[in-house]
């Protein structure tokens, strides 16, 4: 049963589906059109391609994984973290950001989350179906509580700043830069403590990084929900 490809596929997409439903439910004052959300998810799936191209280019220049701590940091933060988060940002910027439905800062979180979940789904499927020793179930179960929530949290962090960029035109570049920067830093830190081999015990710090990223994403969601409530709920009550 655990090696059944249909079961493995279901397990691969389940965490992203759950988190997509979760963030959609948080957008309760002015929900986004499902069509645009689905397209954002597809753009996220497609973002895997430019990310792989960027990573391959960096590795071709000699920035691959290394036992040297400094070079491993470069690999984790730049080659992996920046390449993947920048690819997600571009997909967010060229599609959802331009939509008229993007009419409040909280939408940045929602759309960025869907882009991130699209990326995470494709990555998850690849890892699960290419697991060593046929342990796809174990990989799917582990990533259900680690890598997929991590991508989701990085998406929320990026979306928080992209949402502000949309409605602070005088600080647009600054906010977008921060969105890519902070998402890349959290992503890089998450990967670095997994990848580094010098001190195996440091791998536990990845859990701490993930927990802090989740905490930050929850605070960002709560803050933007508060903004959304005042923009739509109270305003509509006053008009009635």
Buried (B, 14 or more C-beta within 10 A) or exposed (E): EEEEEEBBBEBBBBBBEBBBEEBBEBBEBBBBEEEBBEBBBBBBBBBBEBBBEBBEEBEEEEBBBBEEEEBBBBBBBBBBBBBBBBBBBBBBBEBBBEBEBBBBBBBBBBBBBBBBBBBBBBBBBEBBBEBEEEBBBBBBBEBBEBBBBBBBBBBBBBBBBBBBBBBEEEBBEEBBEBBBBBBBBBBBBBBBBBBBEEEEEEEEBBEEBBEBBBEBBEEBBEBBBEBBBEBBEEEEEEEE
